[in-house]
Amino acid sequence: MCTFKRFFLVGSNDAQTKHRVLKIDRTEPRDLVIIDDKHVYSQQEVCELLGRLDLGNRSKIGQKGSSGLSRALSAYGIV
């Protein structure tokens, strides 16, 4: 059983100079919330964003749960 509730898809151009982020929220079992972040990020900006998301999603000391973000896979297209 998958316990992940929030997903962040990061897409980039071939040169990896422009990045976009798609946020998928499954915290409500009956709802699928997809947010298309319209901002175009540079490589440095997307790294900073992912760093902040990782830090914000870390478990507090003594609690069970995720340790921040984890990279699930890399892909070249989504159907």
Buried (B, 14 or more C-beta within 10 A) or exposed (E): EEEEEBEBEBEBEEEEEBBBBBBBEBEEEEEEEEEEBEEBBEEEEBEEBBEEBBEEBBEEEEEEEBEEBEEEEEEEEEE
